[in-house]
Amino acid sequence: MGIFISILEQGTLFAIMCLGIYITYKIMDFADMTVDGTFPMGAAGVALLLSRGVNPFLATFLAALIGSCGGIITGLIHTKLGVNKLMSGILVMTGLYSINLRIMGRANMPLFTYKTVFTLPEVEVAGVNLSTLLLITAILIVLKVLYDIFFRTKLGFFLRAVGDNEAILESLSSDSHKVKIIGLAIANFLAALSGALTAQYQGYADIGMGVGTTVMGLAAIIIALSIFKHINLGMSNLAITGALIYKAILIIVLGWGIEPNEFKLVSAAAVVVALGFSGGALKKTKKSKKAEGRLLNASDKRTVQEL
């Protein structure tokens, strides 16, 4: 039961970040490495704010908001300076390492002595404390509802068009650069929110906690795409399911005696396995995007105009 609860708690926290990575990777077709910097930025920001006595929920939101700025900067570098998508994210990620270190003032900052969002009355069922899981689940449900609603709006359709067929935005006289920046801001807001909550969950913020975050998020999404390629789960459900499966695999593997220092190696191996079982999921994704783009020109264009 303890392992099952741990999988749900960690998987749910991880799912928040995967919602953001799904936007950049699958919807926008944008290989955004900024997440490796904004995830720990959320942790660093919330650690600093909690140490100054700020309300934990307000501190978490502000830390996530600060993280979204990383996505905005990446978007500006790409759209205004014409820098490659991947390079834009790498540049911002590299710069954020120093900024995160400056925010915390040190490489590691414990949070055990501060009140956090998980400082809650215990809710026990069959002797198991479920208060943390219930809170994380409630946050994820709210985010999922907002996520699904957003992608039914006019701006949500525009964001889908950026990855599927950018020409449709020009036909509708919309600024594709602005849409890209908004998409990156939302994705990195979610990544930073996940980082802020994870830091409070584990009791410390660490400068290196974002290393490999993007790779792990991609692995979770690719695993879900591979397993459910014939089932239409929906965007948010796919990202959440992939995150839970991925965390379950890692926790089970680590339970076999794998050293914590080898965690990143296990993560990298999971990506390789996921890509292998996907049967060329990346190529299929590109092909499907062309087909989806044609559909978007017809049906979604009319929908956007109606909105």
C-alpha positions in Angstrom: 0.0 0.0 0.0 2.9 2.4 0.8 4.5 1.8 -2.6 1.2 2.3 -4.3 0.5 5.6 -2.5 4.1 6.7 -3.3 3.6 6.0 -7.0 0.4 8.0 -7.0 1.9 11.0 -5.1 5.1 11.2 -7.2 3.3 10.4 -10.4 0.7 13.1 -9.8 3.4 15.7 -9.1 5.3 14.6 -12.2 2.0 14.7 -14.3 1.8 18.5 -13.7 5.1 18.9 -15.5 4.1 16.5 -18.2 1.1 18.6 -19.0 3.5 21.4 -19.9 5.9 19.2 -21.9 3.0 17.8 -23.8 2.2 21.4 -25.0 5.7 22.0 -26.3 6.6 18.6 -27.6 3.3 17.2 -29.0 1.2 20.3 -29.7 3.7 23.0 -30.6 6.4 20.6 -32.0 8.9 22.7 -30.0 11.9 20.8 -28.4 11.9 23.0 -25.3 14.9 22.4 -23.0 13.9 25.4 -20.8 12.1 23.0 -18.5 15.4 21.7 -17.1 15.9 25.3 -15.8 12.3 26.3 -14.9 11.6 23.1 -12.9 14.3 23.9 -10.3 13.5 27.6 -10.6 10.0 26.8 -9.2 11.7 24.9 -6.4 14.3 27.7 -5.7 11.6 30.4 -5.9 9.3 28.7 -3.4 12.2 27.9 -1.1 13.1 31.6 -1.0 9.6 32.8 -0.5 8.9 30.3 2.3 12.0 31.3 4.1 10.7 34.9 4.0 7.4 33.8 5.6 5.2 34.0 2.6 2.0 32.0 2.6 2.8 28.5 1.1 0.0 28.6 -1.5 0.9 32.1 -2.6 4.6 31.3 -2.7 3.9 28.2 -4.9 1.9 30.3 -7.4 4.4 33.1 -7.5 7.3 30.6 -8.0 5.4 29.1 -10.9 4.8 32.5 -12.3 8.5 33.3 -12.1 9.2 30.0 -14.0 6.8 31.0 -16.8 9.2 34.0 -17.5 11.8 31.4 -18.6 9.4 30.2 -21.3 8.7 33.8 -22.4 12.4 34.5 -22.7 12.9 31.3 -24.8 10.0 32.4 -27.0 11.4 35.8 -27.5 14.9 34.5 -28.4 13.4 32.1 -30.9 10.8 34.4 -32.5 12.6 37.8 -32.3 16.2 36.8 -32.8 15.5 33.8 -35.1 17.5 31.4 -33.0 16.8 27.6 -33.5 14.1 26.2 -31.2 16.4 23.7 -29.4 19.2 26.2 -29.1 16.9 28.8 -27.6 15.8 26.5 -24.8 19.4 25.4 -24.1 20.6 29.0 -23.8 17.9 29.9 -21.4 18.3 26.6 -19.4 22.1 27.4 -19.1 21.4 30.9 -17.9 18.8 29.8 -15.4 21.3 27.6 -13.6 23.1 30.7 -12.3 19.9 32.5 -11.6 18.5 29.6 -9.6 21.8 29.4 -7.6 21.5 33.2 -6.9 17.9 32.8 -5.8 18.7 30.1 -3.2 22.1 31.5 -2.3 23.4 27.9 -2.1 23.2 24.6 -4.0 20.7 23.0 -1.5 18.1 24.5 0.8 16.1 22.4 3.3 12.5 23.2 3.9 11.7 21.0 6.8 11.5 23.9 9.3 9.0 25.9 7.1 5.3 25.6 6.7 4.5 24.2 3.3 1.3 23.4 1.3 1.6 19.9 2.7 1.5 21.0 6.3 -2.1 19.6 6.6 -4.2 17.8 9.1 -3.8 14.0 8.6 -6.5 12.2 6.7 -6.1 8.5 7.5 -7.8 5.6 5.7 -6.9 2.1 7.0 -4.0 3.6 8.8 -2.6 5.3 5.7 -2.2 9.1 5.6 -3.8 10.3 2.4 -3.7 14.1 3.0 -0.8 14.7 0.7 -2.2 12.6 -2.1 -5.6 14.2 -1.8 -4.1 17.7 -2.0 -1.9 16.9 -5.0 -4.8 15.1 -6.8 -7.1 18.1 -6.2 -4.5 20.5 -7.7 -4.1 18.2 -10.7 -7.8 17.9 -11.3 -8.2 21.7 -11.3 -5.3 22.0 -13.7 -6.7 19.3 -16.0 -10.1 21.0 -16.1 -8.5 24.4 -17.0 -6.2 22.7 -19.5 -9.1 21.0 -21.3 -11.1 24.2 -21.3 -8.2 26.3 -22.6 -7.7 24.0 -25.6 -11.4 24.5 -26.6 -10.9 28.3 -26.7 -9.8 30.4 -29.7 -6.3 30.8 -28.3 -6.1 27.0 -27.7 -7.0 26.3 -31.3 -4.3 28.9 -32.4 -1.8 27.1 -30.2 -2.6 23.8 -31.9 -2.2 25.4 -35.2 1.3 26.5 -34.4 2.5 22.9 -34.4 0.0 21.5 -37.0 -0.1 24.2 -39.7 1.3 27.6 -38.9 0.0 29.0 -42.1 -3.6 28.9 -40.8 -2.7 31.6 -38.2 -1.6 33.9 -41.0 -4.8 33.3 -42.9 -6.7 34.3 -39.7 -4.4 37.4 -39.3 -3.1 36.1 -36.0 0.5 36.6 -34.7 2.1 33.2 -34.6 5.1 34.6 -32.6 2.8 35.8 -29.8 1.0 32.4 -29.7 4.3 30.6 -29.4 5.4 32.8 -26.6 2.1 32.2 -24.7 2.4 28.4 -25.2 6.0 28.4 -23.9 4.9 30.5 -20.9 2.1 28.1 -20.0 4.3 25.1 -20.4 7.0 26.5 -18.2 4.5 27.7 -15.7 3.3 24.1 -15.2 7.0 22.9 -15.0 7.8 25.5 -12.4 4.6 24.6 -10.5 5.6 21.0 -10.5 9.1 21.9 -9.2 7.7 24.1 -6.4 5.4 21.4 -5.2 8.0 18.7 -5.6 10.5 20.7 -3.4 7.9 21.0 -0.7 6.9 17.4 -1.0 10.5 16.1 -0.6 11.5 18.7 1.9 14.3 20.5 0.1 15.2 22.4 -3.0 18.3 21.4 -4.9 20.1 23.2 -7.8 20.4 19.9 -9.7 16.9 18.6 -9.4 16.0 19.8 -12.9 18.7 17.8 -14.7 17.1 15.4 -17.1 13.6 16.7 -16.4 12.8 17.2 -20.1 14.0 13.8 -21.0 11.9 12.1 -18.3 8.8 14.1 -19.4 9.4 13.1 -23.0 9.8 9.5 -21.9 6.5 9.5 -20.1 4.7 11.0 -23.1 6.3 8.6 -25.6 5.4 5.6 -23.3 1.8 6.8 -23.2 1.7 7.4 -27.0 3.1 3.9 -27.6 0.7 2.1 -25.3 -2.4 4.0 -26.2 -1.7 4.8 -29.8 -5.0 3.2 -30.9 -7.0 4.8 -28.1 -8.1 8.4 -28.0 -7.5 9.4 -24.3 -7.4 13.1 -24.9 -4.4 15.4 -24.4 -4.5 15.9 -20.7 -5.4 12.2 -19.9 -2.5 11.0 -22.1 0.1 13.2 -20.3 -1.2 12.2 -16.9 -1.4 8.5 -17.6 2.1 8.5 -19.1 3.5 10.2 -16.0 1.9 7.7 -13.7 3.1 4.7 -15.7 6.6 6.2 -15.9 6.9 6.8 -12.2 5.5 3.4 -11.4 8.2 1.8 -13.6 11.0 3.8 -12.0 9.8 3.1 -8.4 9.5 -0.6 -9.1 12.9 -0.7 -10.8 14.6 1.2 -7.9 12.9 -1.2 -5.5 15.0 -3.9 -7.1 18.1 -2.5 -5.5 19.2 0.1 -8.0 21.3 2.8 -6.3 19.7 6.4 -6.2 22.8 7.7 -7.9 21.9 5.5 -10.9 18.4 7.1 -11.2 19.3 9.3 -14.2 20.8 6.2 -15.9 17.5 4.3 -15.4 15.6 7.3 -16.7 17.7 7.5 -19.9 17.3 3.7 -20.4 13.5 4.2 -20.0 13.6 6.7 -22.8 15.5 4.3 -25.1 13.1 1.5 -24.3 10.1 3.8 -24.9 11.4 4.9 -28.3 12.2 1.3 -29.2 8.6 0.1 -28.4 7.1 3.1 -30.0 7.9 1.7 -33.4 9.0 5.0 -34.9 6.5 7.1 -32.9 8.4 10.3 -33.7 8.1 9.7 -37.5 4.5 8.8 -37.2 3.8 11.9 -35.2 5.3 14.1 -37.9 3.2 12.3 -40.5 0.1 12.6 -38.4 0.8 16.3 -37.9 0.6 16.8 -41.7 -2.8 15.0 -41.8 -4.0 16.9 -38.8 -2.9 20.1 -40.4 -5.1 19.4 -43.4 -8.1 18.7 -41.1 -7.3 21.8 -39.1 -7.5 23.9 -42.3 -11.0 22.7 -42.9 -12.9 22.0 -39.7 -10.9 23.8 -37.0 -10.5 26.9 -39.2 -14.3 27.2 -39.3 -14.5 26.6 -35.5 -11.9 29.3 -34.8 -13.8 31.8 -37.0 -17.0 31.0 -35.2 -15.3 31.5 -31.8 
